[in-house]
Amino acid sequence: MNILSMFQVSYFLTLIAFIIQRTHLLMALLCLEGMMLSLVLLIPSFLYMTSMINISSIALIMLTLGACEASIGLSIMVNMSRSYGSDLFKSVSSNKC
């Protein structure tokens, strides 16, 4: 099993876990971080195998976007915990305006 297929399997496993974990926001955020980490490892290794030159800049951009996504998700989770007392999606109603 080569390295690309391992990263693809890890991406799809975290995608399946993200689909399954719909109740807690923290578990959804962890699955999103796993997906981002596997993409950060998958795309530069694919570009390296196809002899692309600018690998480090793409990895740096993806890590930056992953950090932004993590900080936004953490701030949403803290706001939900303060407002509703937990990170359950069931306690949040979308009908409140």
N, C-alpha and C positions, 0 to 999 in steps of 0.2 A: 504494500500500500504506500503510494508516494505521498509527499507532503501536501500537495494540493487537494487530494481526496480527503485527507485527514481534516484539513481546514473546512472543506465543504461539508463534511459530516458534522463537525462541531457547529457550524452555522445552522444547519437544518435541525439539529437537536435542540439548540437554544430557541429556534423559531417555533418548534413544536411545544417546548416548555412555555414560551410566551403565550401561545394560543391556549394552552391548558390553564395557566395561572391567571384567572380573571378576577379573583376576589381581592387579593392584596396588591396595593400599589408598589410596595417594596419588592415583592417577587417579580412583578412586571419590569421594574427598573433594573433589577439584577439580570434578567433575561435579555433586556435591551443592551446592557453593557457587555454581556457575553457575545451577543451578535456583533456588536461594534468591534470587540477585540478580535474575533475571528475574521472579520472583514479587513481589519488593519493588518493582520498577518497574511491573509489570502491574496489580496490585491498586489502588494509589493512582491510577493514571491512569484505570482503569475507574471508580473511585468519583468522580473529578473529572468525567468525562464524563456520569455519571448524576446529578450535582449533589448528592452527599452532602457533608456539612459537615465531619466530623471525619476528614480525610484524614491529617494529620500524626501523630496518635496511632497509627493503624493501621500506618503506615510505620515508626514508631519501635519498636513492639512486634515487628514482623517482623524488623527489623534486630537487635534484642536477641536474639530466638530464633535468628537466623542466627549471631550471634557465639557463643552458647552451644553450638550444634551444631558449630561449627568448633573450639572449644576442646576439646570432648569427643572429637571425631574425631582431633585432633592428639595428645591425650594417649594415645589408644588406639594410634595409629601409633607413637609413641615407645616405648610399652611393648612393642609387637610387635617393633620393631627391636632393642630391648635383649634381648628374650627369644629371638628366633628368628634374628636377624641380617639380616633383610630384611622388606619389607612385602608379600611374596607371600602370597596366601591359600592356596596349595598347601602351604606349610610348616606351616600351623596345622591340627591335627587336632581335630575336634570330639569324638572318642571319649575324650580324656583327661579324667579327672574329678579 
